[in-house]
Amino acid sequence: MVELNSGWKRNFDVYDRIGRLGIDLGKKEDTLPPPGAQNLSQATFTPSGLVFLSGTTAGMGAVTDEDAEVEKGAAAAREAGIAHIRVLHWGLHPLGSLNDVWYCVKGFGMVNSAGGGVLTLSHLVVNGYSKVFHDVFGGPLSEFAEDGRDQSLSGWHARSAVGGFDLPAGVRAEPEMIVQIDPDLALRIIREHGPHA
């Protein structure tokens, strides 16, 4: 049996933070349509406990290095992060919850840009996405951190932030995330519901 190092265990309920952040988790049927109603799964659970979240899109239009555009891009990326929190919540439900996320592993953020060097600040755009995971699970960018120190670092993750993509339908950002849950919980979810949500 795999155990998480005690120094990485959270001492708070992530749902308390979600409430304080004003994040609405919505309804399962709106977040995770049944197979056949969508072409791709929103999340894939693996026996190792890694959960892969499909890219989710937010905002419209290309981003440039202008401050207002970077802010709009970061706001769109934040929307995508909140959408992924919903997917995780409903993908884990009813066998688990967001409190069962041990830590975030890797984020990958693609940002729409016209190319030609008009966007060199894609990392600032994707910070809008990463910050959601820091806020909910704990991390240096969190609203709950003081001087970059939070009660937990389980929202802290490795990440790439790349600009220059022609994203589907001209959206501003399409990020992805991989998180780690208890492998035993992942196996229960796979046995009872299959690997895809």
Secondary structure, 3 states (H helix, E strand, C coil): CCCCCHHHCCCCCHHHHHHHHCCCCCCHHHHCCCCCCCCCCCEEECCCCEEEECCCCEEECCCCCCHHHHHHHHHHHHHHHHHHHHHHHHHHCCCCCHHHEEEEEEEEEEEECCCCCCCCCHHHHHHHHHHHHHHHHCCCCCCCCECCECCCCCCCCEEEEEEEECCHHHEEEEEEEEEEECHHHHHHHHHHHCCEC
